[in-house]
Amino acid sequence: MQYYLLSVITPADGTPPGPEAMAEIVRNLDTFHAELREAGAWVFAGGLHGPETATVLRPRDGDVLVTDGPYAEGKEYLGGICLIKAPDLDAALEWGRKATRATTLPVEVRPFMHQAEE
């Protein structure tokens, strides 16, 4: 088994969905997460607060500099993650397709460098 990270990409200038649309997205995500669990692919998932809540730690001259907010501004930011186990990239991409449908947002699928230990 290989670990894969499904990263939910959120537009920085987008308007958040209204309450009814958000409730539907939450229901879709609950269904998606249940399907992951039933398939034995679930490891962890969660949404993230916006980049304005970030604290960045950066090495500097043998010390660590702490700054508020994101290091760089962009048109998109990481809005949530889902860590899964899948036998190969094709299976991970299928989970990514399901995540995209559930969130209504782009999802990046990326393998970890090392195999999962079973």
All heavy atoms as an XYZ file, in Angstrom:
900
protein
N       0.840     -1.189      0.000
C       0.000      0.000      0.000
C       0.877      1.241      0.000
O       1.925      1.266      0.614
C      -0.842      0.048      1.254
C      -2.228     -0.497      1.264
S      -3.314     -0.135     -0.065
C      -4.354     -1.529      0.154
N       0.399      2.248     -0.632
C       1.089      3.535     -0.718
C       0.198      4.583     -0.060
O      -1.026      4.504     -0.156
C       1.306      3.882     -2.196
C       1.909      5.235     -2.472
C       3.390      5.294     -2.193
O       4.108      4.343     -2.462
N       3.846      6.396     -1.646
N       0.799      5.544      0.621
C       0.052      6.682      1.145
C      -0.037      7.757      0.068
O       0.934      8.014     -0.647
C       0.751      7.287      2.364
C       0.604      6.489      3.633
C       1.715      5.997      4.287
C      -0.647      6.266      4.188
C       1.597      5.280      5.467
C      -0.779      5.544      5.372
C       0.339      5.058      6.004
O       0.210      4.359      7.167
N      -1.197      8.399     -0.005
C      -1.412      9.515     -0.919
C      -2.061     10.661     -0.156
O      -2.873     10.438      0.749
C      -2.343      9.122     -2.072
C      -1.715      8.152     -3.042
C      -1.790      6.789     -2.832
C      -1.036      8.605     -4.165
C      -1.209      5.891     -3.707
C      -0.456      7.714     -5.051
C      -0.540      6.363     -4.818
O       0.035      5.480     -5.695
N      -1.700     11.875     -0.524
C      -2.303     13.066      0.050
C      -3.239     13.669     -0.977
O      -2.827     13.952     -2.112
C      -1.219     14.085      0.424
C      -1.732     15.388      1.037
C      -2.374     15.129      2.397
C      -0.598     16.392      1.175
N      -4.507     13.822     -0.607
C      -5.467     14.526     -1.436
C      -5.582     15.931     -0.845
O      -6.049     16.102      0.272
C      -6.835     13.835     -1.413
C      -6.870     12.333     -1.695
C      -8.313     11.827     -1.662
C      -6.214     11.999     -3.008
N      -5.112     16.920     -1.577
C      -5.116     18.302     -1.108
C      -6.259     19.050     -1.768
O      -6.342     19.103     -2.994
C      -3.802     18.995     -1.467
O      -2.708     18.297     -0.943
N      -7.123     19.646     -0.961
C      -8.244     20.424     -1.479
C      -7.757     21.845     -1.730
O      -7.266     22.518     -0.826
C      -9.426     20.426     -0.488
C     -10.574     21.266     -1.023
C      -9.877     19.003     -0.199
N      -7.876     22.284     -2.985
C      -7.398     23.597     -3.396
C      -8.565     24.588     -3.350
O      -9.577     24.394     -4.025
C      -6.806     23.553     -4.822
C      -5.777     22.425     -4.946
C      -6.240     24.894     -5.223
C      -4.598     22.534     -4.012
N      -8.421     25.648     -2.568
C      -9.479     26.629     -2.374
C      -9.069     27.954     -3.014
O      -7.973     28.442     -2.756
C      -9.729     26.832     -0.866
O     -10.034     25.558     -0.292
C     -10.865     27.790     -0.617
N      -9.940     28.547     -3.838
C      -9.598     29.844     -4.438
C      -9.571     30.939     -3.375
O     -10.494     31.051     -2.566
C     -10.703     30.081     -5.467
C     -11.816     29.184     -5.068
C     -11.237     28.059     -4.266
N      -8.516     31.730     -3.366
C      -8.353     32.782     -2.360
C      -9.379     33.898     -2.529
O      -9.795     34.515     -1.558
C      -6.945     33.364     -2.422
N      -9.798     34.153     -3.763
C     -10.731     35.255     -3.996
C     -12.164     34.762     -4.177
O     -13.050     35.529     -4.519
C     -10.303     36.067     -5.209
C     -10.304     35.241     -6.495
O     -10.429     34.003     -6.410
O     -10.168     35.836     -7.569
N     -12.398     33.487     -3.912
C     -13.733     32.917     -4.093
C     -14.682     33.310     -2.978
O     -14.277     33.629     -1.871
N     -15.941     33.284     -3.289
C     -16.974     33.537     -2.292
C     -17.348     32.205     -1.654
O     -17.649     31.249     -2.374
C     -18.216     34.156     -2.964
O     -17.827     35.359     -3.634
C     -19.290     34.465     -1.944
N     -17.312     32.124     -0.342
C     -17.682     30.868      0.307
C     -19.120     30.494     -0.053
O     -19.964     31.368     -0.244
C     -17.560     31.169      1.803
C     -16.715     32.385      1.895
C     -16.938     33.149      0.621
N     -19.398     29.191     -0.131
C     -20.763     28.780     -0.442
C     -21.726     29.200      0.661
O     -21.333     29.328      1.822
C     -20.678     27.263     -0.545
C     -19.351     26.867     -0.062
C     -18.505     28.080      0.043
N     -22.983     29.405      0.281
C     -24.012     29.738      1.254
C     -24.298     28.553      2.169
O     -23.812     27.444      1.935
N     -25.113     28.772      3.211
C     -25.381     27.726      4.200
C     -25.956     26.433      3.600
O     -25.558     25.338      3.997
C     -26.381     28.370      5.155
C     -26.220     29.836      4.958
C     -25.748     30.035      3.552
N     -26.889     26.542      2.653
C     -27.482     25.338      2.063
C     -26.454     24.568      1.237
O     -26.372     23.344      1.328
C     -28.684     25.703      1.206
C     -29.882     26.143      2.022
C     -31.071     26.490      1.149
O     -31.129     26.048     -0.018
O     -31.952     27.215      1.654
N     -25.678     25.283      0.437
C     -24.649     24.630     -0.377
C     -23.581     24.006      0.518
O     -23.118     22.894      0.259
C     -24.023     25.627     -1.345
N     -23.197     24.700      1.582
C     -22.190     24.168      2.499
C     -22.712     22.923      3.206
O     -21.971     21.951      3.387
C     -21.771     25.220      3.520
C     -20.655     24.746      4.419
S     -19.221     24.174      3.484
C     -18.168     25.570      3.608
N     -23.983     22.918      3.582
C     -24.570     21.736      4.225
C     -24.524     20.535      3.280
O     -24.240     19.410      3.712
C     -26.004     22.031      4.657
N     -24.771     20.756      1.999
C     -24.699     19.667      1.031
C     -23.264     19.161      0.871
O     -23.023     17.958      0.802
C     -25.241     20.100     -0.325
C     -25.236     18.977     -1.332
C     -25.860     19.337     -2.662
O     -26.425     20.440     -2.795
O     -25.774     18.506     -3.580
N     -22.303     20.079      0.836
C     -20.891     19.688      0.738
C     -20.494     18.847      1.956
O     -19.822     17.820      1.819
C     -19.985     20.934      0.589
C     -20.197     21.573     -0.793
C     -18.519     20.582      0.808
C     -19.578     22.935     -0.953
N     -20.909     19.255      3.139
C     -20.599     18.501      4.366
C     -21.208     17.100      4.292
O     -20.548     16.112      4.634
C     -21.071     19.272      5.617
C     -21.010     18.395      6.861
C     -20.228     20.530      5.814
N     -22.447     16.999      3.825
C     -23.077     15.672      3.674
C     -22.296     14.824      2.675
O     -22.046     13.640      2.904
C     -24.527     15.822      3.206
C     -25.497     16.207      4.309
C     -26.943     16.065      3.869
N     -27.272     16.854      2.688
C     -27.646     18.129      2.694
N     -27.729     18.783      3.845
N     -27.943     18.759      1.574
N     -21.901     15.439      1.554
C     -21.127     14.706      0.542
C     -19.786     14.237      1.098
O     -19.342     13.128      0.808
C     -20.907     15.571     -0.698
C     -22.195     15.831     -1.454
O     -23.190     15.128     -1.288
N     -22.194     16.855     -2.280
N     -19.141     15.083      1.890
C     -17.860     14.698      2.496
C     -18.046     13.578      3.510
O     -17.228     12.654      3.576
C     -17.189     15.905      3.152
C     -16.446     16.818      2.198
C     -16.015     18.102      2.903
C     -15.248     16.116      1.593
N     -19.113     13.628      4.289
C     -19.382     12.551      5.241
C     -19.548     11.223      4.504
O     -19.021     10.190      4.936
C     -20.634     12.858      6.068
C     -20.406     13.952      7.110
O     -19.229     14.264      7.413
O     -21.410     14.490      7.614
N     -20.257     11.250      3.382
C     -20.457     10.050      2.574
C     -19.126      9.566      2.003
O     -18.811      8.367      2.038
C     -21.462     10.326      1.433
O     -22.707     10.713      2.012
C     -21.656      9.117      0.550
N     -18.328     10.499      1.487
C     -17.009     10.164      0.930
C     -16.116      9.540      2.001
O     -15.482      8.512      1.784
C     -16.372     11.425      0.335
C     -14.940     11.265     -0.075
C     -14.586     10.394     -1.095
C     -13.943     11.992      0.549
C     -13.257     10.243     -1.478
C     -12.617     11.857      0.175
C     -12.274     10.976     -0.847
N     -16.076     10.138      3.183
C     -15.236      9.617      4.267
C     -15.711      8.233      4.712
O     -14.886      7.356      5.006
C     -15.208     10.595      5.442
C     -14.516     11.876      5.121
N     -14.716     13.029      5.842
C     -13.639     12.209      4.141
C     -13.983     14.005      5.323
N     -13.328     13.526      4.293
N     -17.020      8.024      4.752
C     -17.549      6.706      5.105
C     -17.130      5.664      4.067
O     -16.767      4.530      4.426
C     -19.073      6.764      5.221
N     -17.170      6.042      2.794
C     -16.745      5.128      1.734
C     -15.258      4.787      1.863
O     -14.859      3.634      1.690
C     -17.037      5.755      0.369
C     -16.842      4.816     -0.782
C     -17.215      5.418     -2.129
O     -17.845      6.490     -2.169
O     -16.857      4.798     -3.140
N     -14.432      5.784      2.190
C     -13.008      5.529      2.422
C     -12.812      4.535      3.563
O     -12.006      3.603      3.459
C     -12.279      6.835      2.767
C     -11.916      7.778      1.640
C     -11.455      9.125      2.204
C     -10.834      7.181      0.751
N     -13.543      4.726      4.660
C     -13.424      3.837      5.819
C     -13.831      2.410      5.455
O     -13.139      1.451      5.800
C     -14.274      4.359      6.970
C     -13.673      5.559      7.681
C     -14.544      5.973      8.879
N     -13.956      7.067      9.589
C     -14.274      8.356      9.421
N     -15.186      8.706      8.523
N     -13.675      9.292     10.120
N     -14.958      2.281      4.767
C     -15.457      0.953      4.379
C     -14.463      0.226      3.469
O     -14.343     -0.995      3.527
C     -16.807      1.081      3.681
C     -17.930      1.467      4.621
C     -19.218      1.810      3.895
O     -19.379      1.444      2.702
O     -20.077      2.466      4.525
N     -13.734      0.979      2.641
C     -12.771      0.389      1.710
C     -11.408      0.138      2.360
O     -10.522     -0.430      1.730
C     -12.610      1.302      0.493
N     -11.228      0.582      3.608
C      -9.935      0.427      4.268
C      -8.889      1.418      3.771
O      -7.693      1.228      3.994
N      -9.327      2.480      3.103
C      -8.407      3.476      2.546
C      -8.240      4.694      3.454
O      -7.346      5.507      3.246
C      -8.909      3.921      1.165
N      -9.097      4.839      4.451
C      -9.094      6.006      5.334
C      -7.864      6.016      6.228
O      -7.507      5.009      6.825
C     -10.333      5.990      6.212
C     -10.335      6.992      7.326
C      -9.879      6.803      8.592
C     -10.808      8.335      7.269
N     -10.048      7.949      9.336
C     -10.621      8.903      8.550
C     -11.375      9.113      6.274
C     -10.988     10.204      8.846
C     -11.736     10.419      6.575
C     -11.540     10.949      7.841
N      -7.196      7.170      6.322
C      -6.148      7.391      7.315
C      -6.528      8.604      8.155
O      -6.637      8.530      9.375
C      -4.756      7.586      6.671
C      -3.711      7.901      7.737
C      -4.351      6.348      5.877
N      -6.781      9.752      7.491
C      -7.104     10.992      8.198
C      -7.629     12.001      7.191
O      -7.218     11.996      6.030
C      -5.850     11.566      8.884
C      -6.084     12.909      9.507
C      -6.674     13.018     10.754
C      -5.743     14.069      8.838
C      -6.915     14.264     11.325
C      -5.972     15.320      9.403
C      -6.556     15.417     10.652
N      -8.508     12.897      7.644
C      -8.966     14.003      6.805
C      -9.385     15.168      7.690
O      -9.794     14.968      8.835
C     -10.135     13.576      5.915
N      -9.273     16.372      7.158
C      -9.724     17.541      7.893
C      -9.594     18.802      7.078
O      -8.762     18.900      6.177
N     -10.451     19.763      7.384
C     -10.391     21.075      6.755
C      -9.451     21.988      7.526
O      -9.136     21.733      8.696
N      -9.005     23.022      6.862
C      -8.075     23.975      7.475
C      -8.689     25.373      7.492
O      -9.439     25.739      6.588
C      -6.768     24.021      6.676
C      -5.988     22.716      6.599
C      -4.869     22.839      5.567
C      -5.421     22.366      7.962
N      -8.361     26.142      8.512
C      -8.730     27.553      8.523
C      -7.958     28.261      7.407
O      -6.981     27.728      6.875
C      -8.401     28.195      9.877
C      -9.297     27.746     10.973
N     -10.581     28.223     11.140
C      -9.115     26.834     11.968
C     -11.141     27.649     12.179
N     -10.273     26.787     12.703
N      -8.355     29.457      7.078
C      -7.724     30.210      5.997
C      -6.275     30.567      6.279
O      -5.803     30.495      7.427
N      -5.544     30.943      5.237
C      -4.120     31.245      5.385
C      -3.833     32.425      6.310
O      -2.737     32.534      6.845
C      -3.663     31.534      3.952
C      -4.899     31.846      3.192
C      -6.014     31.125      3.868
N      -4.819     33.274      6.540
C      -4.605     34.410      7.447
C      -4.402     33.953      8.889
O      -3.925     34.719      9.731
C      -5.775     35.404      7.360
C      -7.080     34.907      7.928
C      -7.870     33.966      7.014
O      -7.449     33.697      5.872
O      -8.923     33.488      7.464
N      -4.720     32.695      9.187
C      -4.530     32.165     10.543
C      -3.172     31.487     10.719
O      -2.852     31.028     11.806
C      -5.632     31.142     10.889
O      -5.490     29.996     10.046
C      -7.021     31.747     10.738
N      -2.388     31.439      9.658
C      -1.118     30.707      9.682
C      -0.040     31.450     10.464
O      -0.030     32.674     10.543
C      -0.626     30.472      8.254
N       0.868     30.679     11.022
C       2.109     31.187     11.593
C       3.235     30.450     10.877
O       3.231     29.227     10.809
C       2.183     30.914     13.103
O       1.062     31.539     13.739
C       3.471     31.463     13.699
N       4.166     31.204     10.333
C       5.255     30.614      9.556
C       6.538     30.647     10.390
O       6.897     31.682     10.954
C       5.464     31.383      8.224
C       6.621     30.785      7.436
C       4.189     31.381      7.399
N       7.207     29.496     10.460
C       8.495     29.380     11.149
C       9.564     29.209     10.088
O       9.456     28.352      9.218
C       8.477     28.168     12.080
C       7.326     28.149     13.080
C       7.259     26.818     13.795
C       7.449     29.280     14.065
N      10.601     30.040     10.162
C      11.631     30.054      9.121
C      13.005     30.123      9.765
O      13.244     30.953     10.651
C      11.391     31.305      8.264
C      12.163     31.408      7.027
C      11.771     32.651      6.210
N      10.417     32.588      5.704
C       9.382     33.304      6.153
N       9.540     34.154      7.136
N       8.198     33.188      5.617
N      13.933     29.214      9.361
C      15.286     29.283      9.939
C      16.005     30.560      9.495
O      15.889     30.972      8.336
C      15.973     28.038      9.372
C      15.239     27.713      8.129
C      13.827     28.184      8.328
N      16.698     31.179     10.445
C      17.449     32.382     10.109
C      18.616     32.539     11.056
O      18.432     32.690     12.264
C      16.546     33.621     10.171
C      17.378     34.889      9.948
C      16.742     36.088      9.361
N      15.971     35.855      8.177
C      14.944     36.587      7.822
N      14.556     37.590      8.586
N      14.295     36.368      6.720
N      19.823     32.481     10.523
C      21.039     32.716     11.293
C      21.107     31.874     12.569
O      21.407     32.367     13.647
C      21.173     34.206     11.646
C      21.223     35.096     10.415
O      21.784     34.650      9.386
O      20.695     36.229     10.467
N      20.811     30.586     12.457
C      20.880     29.690     13.601
C      19.705     29.784     14.550
O      19.673     29.113     15.572
N      18.729     30.624     14.241
C      17.556     30.787     15.084
C      16.329     30.471     14.232
O      16.446     30.060     13.076
C      17.491     32.223     15.627
C      16.615     32.348     16.859
O      16.091     31.323     17.335
O      16.420     33.483     17.336
N      15.153     30.686     14.768
C      13.913     30.480     14.029
C      13.097     31.758     14.110
O      12.770     32.233     15.197
C      13.111     29.293     14.597
C      11.788     29.150     13.871
C      13.916     28.005     14.497
N      12.796     32.313     12.949
C      11.988     33.526     12.842
C      10.523     33.124     12.761
O      10.153     32.243     11.982
C      12.396     34.305     11.588
C      11.626     35.585     11.292
C      11.875     36.621     12.380
C      12.042     36.128      9.942
N       9.688     33.762     13.563
C       8.256     33.466     13.593
C       7.508     34.671     13.045
O       7.689     35.790     13.525
C       7.791     33.172     15.043
C       6.299     32.899     15.088
C       8.580     32.024     15.634
N       6.675     34.432     12.009
C       5.873     35.518     11.433
C       4.423     35.063     11.294
O       4.148     33.883     11.085
C       6.396     35.954     10.048
O       6.438     34.822      9.191
C       7.766     36.574     10.146
N       3.507     36.001     11.408
C       2.094     35.707     11.224
C       1.740     35.731      9.749
O       2.325     36.487      8.975
C       1.240     36.749     11.950
C       1.360     36.643     13.460
O       1.640     35.534     13.940
O       1.178     37.666     14.140
N       0.775     34.909      9.403
C       0.251     34.908      8.045
C       1.083     34.082      7.094
O       2.162     33.618      7.435
N       0.579     33.901      5.892
C       1.290     33.082      4.900
C       2.545     33.777      4.404
O       2.645     35.005      4.417
C       0.268     32.921      3.777
C      -0.610     34.113      3.911
C      -0.662     34.448      5.376
N       3.497     32.969      3.985
C       4.749     33.493      3.445
C       4.514     34.193      2.111
O       5.073     35.223      1.821
C       5.761     32.352      3.279
C       7.063     32.792      2.669
C       7.947     33.606      3.365
C       7.406     32.400      1.384
C       9.135     34.008      2.814
C       8.603     32.799      0.821
C       9.457     33.605      1.534
O      10.636     33.997      0.975
N       3.670     33.594      1.294
C       3.387     34.164     -0.026
C       1.886     34.210     -0.243
O       1.148     33.359      0.245
C       4.037     33.306     -1.114
N       1.436     35.218     -0.951
C       0.032     35.290     -1.301
C      -0.161     34.635     -2.651
O       0.694     34.698     -3.519
C      -0.422     36.742     -1.341
C      -0.443     37.383      0.036
C      -1.084     38.750      0.036
O      -1.938     39.002     -0.842
O      -0.733     39.541      0.906
N      -1.274     33.975     -2.809
C      -1.544     33.303     -4.064
C      -3.023     33.328     -4.384
O      -3.845     33.754     -3.573
N      -3.353     32.848     -5.565
C      -4.742     32.796     -5.989
C      -5.476     31.622     -5.356
O      -6.690     31.581     -5.352
C      -4.821     32.706     -7.510
C      -4.320     33.948     -8.206
C      -4.463     33.818     -9.702
C      -3.932     35.090    -10.366
N      -4.150     35.073    -11.806
N      -4.709     30.651     -4.847
C      -5.284     29.472     -4.227
C      -4.523     29.162     -2.943
O      -3.402     29.602     -2.767
C      -5.166     28.269     -5.162
C      -5.857     28.444     -6.489
C      -5.576     27.308     -7.453
O      -4.454     26.762     -7.434
O      -6.485     26.974     -8.220
N      -5.173     28.405     -2.068
C      -4.494     27.964     -0.857
C      -5.008     26.583     -0.471
O      -6.036     26.120     -0.967
C      -4.662     28.960      0.295
C      -6.078     29.147      0.782
C      -6.585     28.364      1.810
C      -6.902     30.116      0.232
C      -7.873     28.537      2.265
C      -8.200     30.294      0.684
C      -8.683     29.509      1.703
O      -9.958     29.663      2.151
N      -4.283     25.924      0.401
C      -4.651     24.609      0.883
C      -5.824     24.752      1.843
O      -5.704     25.362      2.896
C      -3.455     23.954      1.575
C      -3.635     22.548      2.089
C      -3.970     21.586      0.949
C      -2.377     22.091      2.800
N      -6.967     24.187      1.459
C      -8.177     24.329      2.263
C      -8.481     23.117      3.124
O      -9.246     23.198      4.072
N      -7.893     21.985      2.787
C      -8.120     20.772      3.552
C      -7.276     19.650      2.999
O      -6.728     19.749      1.897
N      -7.154     18.590      3.788
C      -6.351     17.442      3.352
C      -7.088     16.145      3.666
O      -7.944     16.097      4.550
C      -4.964     17.404      4.029
C      -5.099     17.259      5.546
C      -4.143     18.625      3.662
C      -3.815     16.905      6.249
N      -6.738     15.132      2.924
C      -7.224     13.785      3.181
C      -6.065     12.850      2.902
O      -5.527     12.830      1.793
C      -8.413     13.477      2.275
S      -9.169     11.881      2.592
N      -5.650     12.112      3.900
C      -4.569     11.148      3.762
C      -5.204      9.775      3.589
O      -6.035      9.363      4.408
C      -3.671     11.186      5.003
C      -2.485     10.250      5.035
C      -1.530     10.534      3.884
C      -1.762     10.376      6.366
N      -4.840      9.096      2.494
C      -5.442      7.799      2.196
C      -4.369      6.754      1.927
O      -3.206      7.087      1.705
C      -6.377      7.877      0.967
C      -5.582      8.221     -0.310
C      -7.504      8.866      1.201
C      -6.344      8.010     -1.598
N      -4.798      5.495      1.943
C      -3.962      4.382      1.503
C      -4.593      3.844      0.227
O      -5.810      3.662      0.158
C      -3.918      3.260      2.547
C      -3.183      3.618      3.798
C      -3.056      2.428      4.715
C      -4.406      2.119      5.332
N      -4.334      1.076      6.373
N      -3.771      3.607     -0.786
C      -4.267      3.056     -2.047
C      -3.183      2.164     -2.638
O      -1.991      2.405     -2.426
C      -4.621      4.179     -3.018
N      -3.574      1.146     -3.397
C      -2.582      0.235     -3.955
C      -1.718      0.862     -5.043
O      -0.585      0.440     -5.255
C      -3.418     -0.920     -4.516
C      -4.782     -0.362     -4.691
C      -4.933      0.723     -3.676
N      -2.255      1.881     -5.735
C      -1.502      2.505     -6.822
C      -2.095      3.876     -7.151
O      -3.120      4.274     -6.590
C      -1.480      1.607     -8.069
C      -2.874      1.207     -8.532
O      -3.808      2.028     -8.446
O      -3.033      0.058     -8.990
N      -1.434      4.581     -8.060
C      -1.862      5.932     -8.419
C      -3.255      5.944     -9.033
O      -4.049      6.839     -8.755
C      -0.854      6.579     -9.378
C      -1.184      7.995     -9.844
C      -1.312      8.956     -8.658
C      -0.145      8.496    -10.835
N      -3.582      4.951     -9.849
C      -4.912      4.928    -10.462
C      -6.014      4.884     -9.405
O      -7.023      5.593     -9.513
C      -5.047      3.734    -11.413
C      -4.245      3.915    -12.696
O      -3.961      5.076    -13.068
O      -3.896      2.900    -13.317
N      -5.828      4.061     -8.383
C      -6.815      3.986     -7.300
C      -6.881      5.309     -6.539
O      -7.962      5.783     -6.186
C      -6.477      2.838     -6.356
N      -5.717      5.924     -6.288
C      -5.684      7.213     -5.592
C      -6.380      8.291     -6.414
O      -7.095      9.141     -5.866
C      -4.243      7.619     -5.292
N      -6.190      8.259     -7.730
C      -6.858      9.237     -8.597
C      -8.371      9.059     -8.570
O      -9.117     10.042     -8.620
C      -6.330      9.142    -10.026
C      -4.894      9.626    -10.226
C      -4.421      9.319    -11.646
C      -4.762     11.107     -9.907
N      -8.831      7.827     -8.471
C     -10.279      7.600     -8.373
C     -10.820      8.188     -7.074
O     -11.874      8.816     -7.054
C     -10.610      6.110     -8.475
C     -12.096      5.837     -8.521
C     -12.833      6.583     -9.632
O     -12.278      6.746    -10.741
O     -13.989      7.017     -9.392
N     -10.081      8.006     -5.958
C     -10.483      8.651     -4.708
C     -10.452     10.175     -4.858
O     -11.316     10.877     -4.341
C      -9.589      8.206     -3.551
C      -9.851      6.817     -3.083
C      -8.969      5.770     -3.112
C     -11.053      6.296     -2.523
N      -9.563      4.634     -2.599
C     -10.846      4.935     -2.230
C     -12.298      6.850     -2.236
C     -11.823      4.125     -1.663
C     -13.278      6.036     -1.677
C     -13.042      4.695     -1.399
N      -9.451     10.690     -5.571
C      -9.376     12.132     -5.814
C     -10.577     12.640     -6.602
O     -11.104     13.725     -6.328
N     -11.023     11.868     -7.584
C     -12.225     12.241     -8.351
C     -13.441     12.346     -7.423
O     -14.236     13.277     -7.515
C     -12.496     11.214     -9.446
C     -11.573     11.297    -10.624
C     -11.937     10.246    -11.694
N     -10.941     10.229    -12.744
C      -9.857      9.465    -12.749
N      -9.623      8.616    -11.759
N      -8.999      9.518    -13.750
N     -13.567     11.372     -6.537
C     -14.686     11.384     -5.593
C     -14.588     12.580     -4.648
O     -15.601     13.197     -4.306
C     -14.742     10.067     -4.826
C     -15.120      8.903     -5.725
C     -15.113      7.589     -4.979
C     -15.469      6.458     -5.942
N     -15.689      5.197     -5.251
N     -13.376     12.906     -4.216
C     -13.172     14.060     -3.333
C     -13.528     15.353     -4.058
O     -14.129     16.260     -3.472
C     -11.728     14.102     -2.839
N     -13.172     15.446     -5.335
C     -13.498     16.636     -6.119
C     -15.006     16.810     -6.225
O     -15.529     17.917     -6.081
C     -12.866     16.535     -7.528
O     -11.450     16.551     -7.379
C     -13.284     17.675     -8.415
N     -15.698     15.704     -6.473
C     -17.172     15.778     -6.566
C     -17.778     16.184     -5.216
O     -18.729     16.958     -5.170
C     -17.739     14.441     -7.025
C     -17.435     14.132     -8.473
C     -18.105     12.820     -8.910
N     -17.488     12.332    -10.126
C     -16.714     11.262    -10.212
N     -16.448     10.529     -9.149
N     -16.199     10.903    -11.370
N     -17.229     15.648     -4.126
C     -17.769     15.945     -2.793
C     -17.538     17.399     -2.390
O     -18.431     18.043     -1.847
C     -17.164     15.007     -1.757
N     -16.343     17.911     -2.656
C     -15.999     19.263     -2.209
C     -16.401     20.346     -3.197
O     -16.480     21.506     -2.817
C     -14.479     19.401     -1.981
O     -13.799     19.197     -3.224
C     -13.981     18.432     -0.930
N     -16.592     19.983     -4.442
C     -16.834     20.900     -5.562
C     -15.617     21.795     -5.831
O     -15.743     22.852     -6.433
C     -18.097     21.771     -5.376
O     -17.886     22.731     -4.336
C     -19.334     20.929     -5.076
N     -14.444     21.355     -5.386
C     -13.202     22.114     -5.552
C     -12.142     21.232     -6.206
O     -12.233     20.007     -6.155
C     -12.686     22.598     -4.192
C     -13.549     23.636     -3.486
C     -13.093     23.803     -2.036
C     -13.496     24.974     -4.223
N     -11.103     21.840     -6.782
C      -9.994     21.042     -7.316
C      -9.298     20.273     -6.193
O      -9.208     20.752     -5.056
C      -9.045     22.081     -7.915
C      -9.849     23.322     -8.072
C     -10.918     23.275     -7.030
N      -8.798     19.096     -6.523
C      -8.068     18.267     -5.567
C      -6.764     17.823     -6.224
O      -6.767     17.315     -7.341
C      -8.901     17.037     -5.142
C      -8.060     16.054     -4.340
C     -10.121     17.470     -4.350
N      -5.662     18.038     -5.531
C      -4.357     17.565     -5.993
C      -4.075     16.226     -5.316
O      -4.249     16.087     -4.108
C      -3.281     18.581     -5.608
C      -1.879     18.144     -5.983
C      -0.826     19.105     -5.467
O      -0.491     19.022     -4.269
O      -0.365     19.928     -6.257
N      -3.634     15.236     -6.095
C      -3.286     13.912     -5.575
C      -1.771     13.771     -5.661
O      -1.185     13.950     -6.727
C      -3.967     12.791     -6.393
C      -3.533     11.419     -5.895
C      -5.483     12.950     -6.338
N      -1.155     13.438     -4.517
C       0.300     13.336     -4.489
C       0.743     12.151     -3.639
O       0.288     11.993     -2.513
C       0.859     14.615     -3.865
C       2.190     15.025     -4.449
C       2.775     16.146     -3.643
N       2.353     17.443     -4.116
C       2.975     18.551     -3.783
N       4.012     18.531     -2.969
N       2.554     19.702     -4.228
N       1.634     11.307     -4.172
C       2.106     10.166     -3.373
C       3.183     10.591     -2.379
O       3.922     11.539     -2.613
C       2.708      9.229     -4.420
C       3.147     10.137     -5.525
C       2.187     11.288     -5.528
N       3.231      9.865     -1.266
C       4.334     10.039     -0.333
C       5.553      9.312     -0.901
O       5.428      8.419     -1.741
C       3.973      9.477      1.047
C       3.151     10.435      1.860
C       1.810     10.616      1.588
C       3.727     11.148      2.889
C       1.046     11.507      2.322
C       2.978     12.048      3.633
C       1.625     12.224      3.344
N       6.724      9.668     -0.453
C       7.954      9.099     -0.995
C       8.183      7.646     -0.601
O       8.858      6.927     -1.286
C       9.156      9.936     -0.574
C       9.199     11.276     -1.219
S      10.713     12.111     -0.736
C      10.598     13.595     -1.691
N       7.630      7.217      0.524
C       7.897      5.863      1.019
C       6.604      5.076      1.103
O       5.541      5.636      1.349
C       8.578      5.916      2.388
C       9.867      6.681      2.346
N      11.001      6.177      1.767
C      10.187      7.911      2.783
C      11.974      7.080      1.858
N      11.503      8.138      2.477
N       6.701      3.776      0.927
C       5.544      2.885      1.017
C       5.038      2.819      2.444
O       5.803      2.927      3.395
C       5.934      1.472      0.559
C       6.335      1.359     -0.893
C       5.143      1.539     -1.830
O       4.031      1.144     -1.522
N       5.391      2.141     -2.971
N       3.727      2.601      2.594
C       3.143      2.400      3.903
C       3.544      1.030      4.426
O       3.652      0.081      3.663
C       1.635      2.500      3.802
N       3.799      0.931      5.703
C       4.112     -0.355      6.310
C       2.817     -0.996      6.771
O       2.050     -0.410      7.508
C       5.048     -0.158      7.497
C       6.423      0.340      7.072
C       7.379      0.480      8.231
O       7.148     -0.177      9.274
O       8.333      1.250      8.103
N       2.574     -2.186      6.308
C       1.334     -2.902      6.669
C       1.637     -3.977      7.676
O       2.576     -4.641      7.669
C       0.686     -3.495      5.423
C       0.197     -2.441      4.460
C      -0.942     -1.588      4.993
O      -1.853     -2.096      5.651
O      -0.891     -0.373      4.774
